[in-house]
Amino acid sequence: MKREELEAQITALLKSHGSLSVAFLTRFLNERGISCTRQLVERTLRRMISAGRVEVFYINGNHRKHYRLRSQVGQC
């Protein structure tokens, strides 16, 4: 699978579910028939973070990263 296709699938999942951890993203991608590993998903998310499309945050102090789409303030 190409990187752009994986990024599009991750973006679609984050749009429909809100915020997700790497474990849930990997699980949902595999359920959709996209064979990928946690490491591949993490690498793709790091690229998306550096591009400014995704942001990372922590919930409840459990030190697990969750990811969500960045809000595009000021765009139509």
Backbone torsions as a table, in degrees:
resi	resn	phi	psi	omega
1	MET	NA	137.6	-179.8
2	LYS	-75.3	154.8	-178.4
3	ARG	-59.8	-41.7	-178.8
4	GLU	-63.4	-38.1	179.1
5	GLU	-67.4	-40.7	178.0
6	LEU	-65.6	-41.4	177.2
7	GLU	-62.3	-38.9	178.7
8	ALA	-65.2	-40.2	178.5
9	GLN	-66.6	-41.2	178.2
10	ILE	-64.7	-41.9	178.0
11	THR	-61.2	-42.3	179.1
12	ALA	-63.8	-40.9	178.3
13	LEU	-65.0	-42.6	179.9
14	LEU	-67.7	-32.4	176.2
15	LYS	-66.8	-39.9	-175.5
16	SER	-82.5	-30.9	-175.3
17	HIS	-106.9	-10.0	-175.5
18	GLY	86.0	-118.7	-179.8
19	SER	-100.7	143.1	-179.0
20	LEU	-142.3	154.6	173.1
21	SER	-88.1	170.0	179.3
22	VAL	-61.8	-38.1	-179.1
23	ALA	-61.4	-45.5	179.7
24	PHE	-70.5	-37.4	176.7
25	LEU	-60.6	-44.8	179.4
26	THR	-62.7	-43.8	-179.6
27	ARG	-61.9	-47.8	-178.5
28	PHE	-65.5	-37.1	177.3
29	LEU	-64.6	-42.7	178.1
30	ASN	-65.6	-35.8	176.4
31	GLU	-66.1	-28.9	177.4
32	ARG	-80.3	-1.0	178.8
33	GLY	92.4	10.1	179.0
34	ILE	-97.6	109.1	-177.5
35	SER	-79.2	111.7	179.8
36	CYS	-150.0	161.0	179.4
37	THR	-105.4	167.3	178.0
38	ARG	-61.9	-38.0	-179.4
39	GLN	-63.9	-40.5	178.1
40	LEU	-65.3	-41.1	178.7
41	VAL	-64.8	-43.3	178.6
42	GLU	-62.4	-42.2	179.5
43	ARG	-63.3	-41.9	179.0
44	THR	-65.7	-41.3	178.6
45	LEU	-64.5	-37.9	177.4
46	ARG	-61.6	-39.5	176.5
47	ARG	-64.2	-41.6	-178.7
48	MET	-68.8	-32.7	176.5
49	ILE	-66.9	-45.8	-179.6
50	SER	-66.4	-26.0	176.6
51	ALA	-82.7	-9.4	177.4
52	GLY	85.0	15.8	-178.9
53	ARG	-93.8	-23.5	-176.4
54	VAL	-130.6	146.9	174.6
55	GLU	-123.9	155.4	-176.7
56	VAL	-115.2	145.9	177.5
57	PHE	-155.2	168.6	180.0
58	TYR	-113.1	146.0	178.4
59	ILE	-117.4	133.5	172.0
60	ASN	58.0	20.9	176.2
61	GLY	63.9	21.7	-179.7
62	ASN	-89.0	6.2	175.9
63	HIS	61.0	24.5	172.2
64	ARG	-103.6	127.7	-179.9
65	LYS	-74.2	137.8	171.5
66	HIS	-119.9	149.9	-175.4
67	TYR	-122.0	144.3	175.4
68	ARG	-147.8	160.8	178.1
69	LEU	-71.5	141.1	177.1
70	ARG	-72.2	141.3	176.7
71	SER	-77.8	132.0	-178.1
72	GLN	-93.5	82.9	-178.2
73	VAL	-72.6	133.8	177.8
74	GLY	88.4	1.0	177.4
75	GLN	-105.9	148.3	-179.5
76	CYS	-86.6	NA	NA
